[in-house]
């Protein structure tokens, strides 16, 4: 009898958890992709310093090709300037992907990303 109660509890737990498992995995995947995008944008300061030139970032550009998942879109208005010293002027960026929108503030001089909305 005890074994049947244990089996019923396990079946109940599986019935509750299993439908949410797919959504949870998708959510973790989206968070990882979002972090990849933020890290790629923050690395623009390193690229500017390595190239010794100013980089103006207003969204997708040649510096981020191959690093951004295809279903993510980036907007920066006004454009964010990365100087040859590696510092940036800061600003706001919006990421759109997986039916959600995220706003980040990039804090100068290192362009540390802080989730605003």
N, C-alpha and C positions, 0 to 999 in steps of 0.2 A: 504494500500500500504506500509506504514511504517513497519507494522508487517511482511510483506513478505520480505522486505529488511533485517530486523533483523534476520529472520529465515534463509535467504540465507547466511548471514555472519556467523551465528552459524554453519550451515552445512559445510561451507567452512573451518572454524576453526577445527571442528571435523574431517573432511577429511584430514587435514594436521597433526593434533596431534595424532590421533588414531594409524596410522601405526608405529609411533616412540615410542609409549607408551610401547610396549613390550620390545623393545631394551633398553629403559631407565630403566625399572624395572630390567631387567637382569644385566645391568651395575651397578646399586645400589647394587644388590645382590652380585655380584662379588667383589665389593669394601668392603662390609661388611665381606665377607669370608676372603679376603686378610688381613683385619685388625685383624680378629680373629687369623690368622696364625702368624702375627707379634707380637701380644700380647702374644701368647703362647711361642714364641721363647724368648721374653724379660723376661718372667716369669721363664725361666731356671735358672737365677741367684738366684731367690727366692728358687727354688728347691735345688740348690747346697748348699745354706746357711742352709736350713732346714735339709738337709741330712748330712751336714758337710763333703761333699766329692766333688771332682772335677768332672765336667760333660764335656765331649768332644762331641760337636755337629757337625756332618758332613751332616746332612739331617734328614730324618725321623728316629726317635729313640723311645725307650720305654717311654720317658718322655712326648712325644707329642701325644701318642695314645689316640684316642677319641676326641682330640681337633682340628684335622686337617680335613677339608672336604675331602671326598674321591678322588676328581678329582684334588686336588692340590698336587704338588710335590716340595720338597725343596732340594736345593743343597747348600752346603757350602764347598768351596775349597780355602784355607786349612780349616781344622776343626776349629771351634770356641771353646775356652776353657772358661768355667765358673768355677771360683774358689770358695772354701768353704766360702770365705768372701762375696760372692754374686757378685763380680766384674767379668768382662769378658775381654778377650784380644782384642775383636773387630774383624772385618773382613767383608767379603762380602757374602751375600746369594742371591740366585736366586730362585724366586718363579715362577712356571709354573702352569697355570690353565686357563680354559676357553679360550683356544687358544691364550693366551698372556703370555709374560715373563716379570717379574719385577726384577730389581736388587736393593737391599738395602745394605747400608753400616751400620754396627752396630758399634757405637762409644763407646769406652771404657770410663769409667769403668762400666757404667750402661747399656750398649748395647742399647742405644737409636737408633731406626731404622730411617734412612733417605733414601728416595727414590732417587736413582741415575739415573736409566733408566727404 
